[in-house]
Amino acid sequence: MLRSRGVSALLAAVVMSCADLASTGAFAQAAGSSGGNAGWFVPKTAQPAAGGAAQHAAPRATPAPVPLPPAPADSEEAQSQTPPVLPLPPVPASPDIPRGVAPPTPVIGVISVPDVMRLSTAAQQAERVLGTRRDELARDAQKEQGGWRDEQQKLQAQAKNMASDQIQLRERHLQERVIAAQRDFRNRNRIIQEAAQVSLGQIERELVQIIRQVAASRGMNLVLHREQVALSQDGLDITQQVANQLNTVLPTVFIPAANVDPEELAKSGTMPTTADAERQQAAPAPAVAPAAAPHR
């Protein structure tokens, strides 16, 4: 029975760990790389135990420290506590800087990147696909946790009629099942996160280029985040124009399949890259053979 209680405590800690893992939002984490840490599990601070004898226990008396008399101002001890003034080397003289070219007159625009991501069809696609995978992971984790609890209850109910070596064998098998499931859940969660990084990386890379192009088309040489600006006029906001251009250029993104590890895909060299797309565009179109003349 002692060992049965031991595995119960172990399973309780493991179930809490897997519940935290299952609640992690992979796409929200990757999206949070540009704006926060949404989706990460933050453990609650431990609450003090209420009630019980702890409330009525008398505090232990602690002897108050005896204050020491201050040392005389002219004593060696007081002088040693005064930080010495150390000499510094001379500061070298900085030569005059020749007059340079004045910066251009700023033409300012503002943009809201979170709004662009919300309007992006590619971002919506990635969130929809990866959100489905995240929900499936959470369901599988909950189902597995239910299996652990059922096995634990069976073991506790049957322990009184089992030999000690049989109890140890059942406990070992249950522990191995828990460890294997935890490893599988962590690996699946990592794959979802990396797939989100792949999809969001494509959007972010294209977004930088489009912001530069839209700003140049409007004669802007300085674009600020709208969330950091206290006041701006509608004519300075390029959010909608950038979102429209992003949806035109990048309506969808490549998302690794659910059963494909992005790391293995990258090592294999089959991950679609910008170089592959440019190579396909530069390749000459296949020649079309002329149709044969019909026989008369």
PyMOL commands that set and color helices and strands:
alter all, ss='L'
color gray80, all
select helices_A, chain A and resi 2-22+26-32+76-81+113-119+121-161+164-217+226-228+234-236+239-249+262-268+274-282
alter helices_A, ss='H'
color red, helices_A
select strands_A, chain A and resi 108-111+222-225
alter strands_A, ss='S'
color yellow, strands_A
deselect
rebuild
show_as cartoon
